[in-house]
Amino acid sequence: MRCNFERHGDAILEIFNDAILHSTALYEYQPRTRQIMQDWFEAKGAGGFPVIGVEDGEGVLLAFGSYGTFRAFPAFKYTVEHSVYVHKDHRGRGLGRTVMRELIAAARENEVHAMIGAIDATNTGSIALHEQLGFKHVGTLPQVGFKFGRWLDLALYQLLLDTPAHPIEPKPIRP
């Protein structure tokens, strides 16, 4: 299911802030604000990037994920970096896998070629999920983050998709 700010902004904000305050899933120190969430949703919409969620039978958001720009240079246009978050009370139930499968399907639909997951190297659950879905470990950046009084290593996982069928490269404009 596609998420939007009006319906899901507060729930996503709660999930993000829990991850910021209690984990190394996000290398941030300060909780996000509602305005930051609104701006985040606007940026996702402007970039044509999906925000995909899973709700329970009563419409409560349990997990979500999205992807966005990997690096802001034209030749990276077929590569995205993704993230998936599960509400703290609903982990271990396969919701992350459900969201990831939907993100992969959306990436194929949007003619993405490479999906990159930047995962804290101690997050064994996320690493296992990515490996089960076919992602390959392509490198680790040692000590690139510092949180909770320790250096953090960032592991990079990549999934190559069979899209786009016909990638294009614009011809350079010569002065």
C-alpha positions in Angstrom: 0.0 0.0 0.0 1.3 3.5 -0.8 1.7 5.9 2.1 0.9 9.6 2.2 1.7 12.3 4.7 -1.9 13.0 5.7 -2.7 9.4 6.6 0.7 8.0 7.6 3.0 11.0 8.5 2.6 10.7 12.2 3.0 7.0 12.3 6.2 7.2 10.2 7.5 10.0 12.4 7.0 7.8 15.5 8.8 4.9 13.8 11.7 7.1 12.6 12.1 8.8 16.0 12.2 5.5 17.9 14.9 4.3 15.5 16.8 7.5 16.0 16.7 7.5 19.7 17.2 3.8 20.4 19.1 2.2 17.5 21.8 2.6 14.9 19.3 2.0 12.1 19.5 5.8 11.4 22.8 7.7 11.9 20.9 10.7 13.3 21.0 12.2 16.8 17.9 14.4 17.0 14.2 13.3 16.6 12.6 14.5 13.4 9.7 17.0 13.5 6.4 16.9 11.8 7.6 19.6 9.4 10.6 17.4 8.5 8.2 14.6 7.7 6.1 16.8 5.5 9.2 17.9 3.6 10.3 14.2 3.4 7.0 13.2 1.8 7.1 16.2 -0.6 10.7 15.2 -1.7 9.6 11.6 -2.2 6.7 12.8 -4.4 8.8 15.2 -6.4 11.4 12.5 -7.1 8.7 9.9 -8.0 9.9 7.7 -5.2 7.4 5.3 -3.5 6.7 5.2 0.2 5.2 1.7 0.8 3.6 0.6 4.0 1.9 -2.3 5.7 -1.2 -1.7 7.9 -3.1 -3.9 10.3 -6.8 -4.6 9.9 -7.6 -1.4 11.8 -5.5 0.8 9.5 -2.5 1.2 11.9 0.8 1.4 10.1 3.2 -1.4 11.2 6.1 -1.0 8.8 7.2 1.2 5.8 10.0 1.6 3.4 11.1 3.9 0.6 13.9 4.6 -1.7 15.5 7.7 -3.1 18.5 9.2 -4.8 21.7 7.2 -4.3 24.0 10.0 -5.4 22.9 13.2 -7.1 24.8 12.8 -10.4 23.1 12.0 -13.7 24.9 8.7 -14.3 23.5 7.3 -11.1 19.9 7.7 -12.4 19.3 3.9 -12.4 20.5 3.4 -8.8 18.5 4.0 -5.6 19.2 3.7 -1.9 16.4 2.2 0.1 15.4 2.0 3.8 12.8 -0.2 5.6 11.5 0.3 9.2 9.3 -1.8 11.3 7.4 -0.5 14.4 9.2 -1.7 17.5 6.1 -3.7 18.6 5.8 -5.6 15.4 9.3 -6.8 14.5 10.1 -10.4 13.7 6.8 -11.0 11.9 8.0 -10.8 8.3 6.8 -7.2 7.7 10.2 -6.0 6.6 10.3 -8.7 4.0 6.8 -7.7 2.8 7.8 -4.1 2.4 11.1 -5.0 0.7 9.4 -7.2 -1.8 7.0 -4.3 -2.6 10.0 -1.9 -2.9 11.8 -4.3 -5.3 8.7 -4.6 -7.4 8.3 -0.8 -7.5 12.0 -0.4 -8.4 11.5 -2.8 -11.4 8.3 -0.9 -12.4 10.3 2.4 -12.3 13.2 0.9 -14.3 15.7 1.0 -11.5 18.8 -1.2 -12.1 20.5 -1.2 -8.7 19.1 -1.0 -5.2 21.6 -0.2 -2.4 21.0 -0.8 1.3 23.3 1.0 3.7 23.0 -1.0 6.9 24.8 -0.6 10.2 27.2 -3.6 10.2 25.8 -4.8 13.6 22.2 -5.0 12.3 22.3 -8.7 11.8 18.5 -8.9 11.2 18.5 -6.5 8.4 21.6 -8.0 6.9 20.0 -11.5 6.9 16.8 -10.1 5.3 18.8 -8.5 2.5 20.8 -11.6 1.9 17.6 -13.8 1.8 16.2 -11.4 -0.9 19.3 -11.8 -3.0 21.3 -8.7 -2.0 25.1 -9.1 -2.1 27.5 -7.5 0.3 29.6 -5.1 -1.8 31.6 -3.4 0.9 31.9 -2.0 4.4 32.9 1.5 5.3 34.6 1.2 8.6 34.0 3.8 11.4 32.0 6.3 9.2 29.5 7.0 11.9 29.6 7.8 15.6 26.6 7.2 17.9 26.0 6.0 21.4 29.7 6.6 22.2 31.1 4.2 19.6 32.3 4.2 16.0 29.9 2.6 13.5 30.7 0.6 10.4 28.3 0.9 7.4 27.8 -2.3 5.3 26.6 -1.8 1.7 24.3 -4.4 0.1 23.3 -4.3 -3.5 20.6 -6.0 -5.6 20.9 -5.8 -9.4 17.7 -5.9 -11.3 17.0 -6.8 -14.9 15.7 -3.3 -15.6 15.7 -1.0 -17.5 15.4 -2.9 -20.8 16.9 0.0 -22.7 19.1 2.3 -20.6 19.9 5.6 -22.2 22.8 8.0 -21.9 22.3 11.5 -23.1 24.8 12.8 -25.5 27.1 15.5 -24.0 26.4 19.1 -24.8 29.5 20.6 -26.2 30.1 24.4 -25.8 
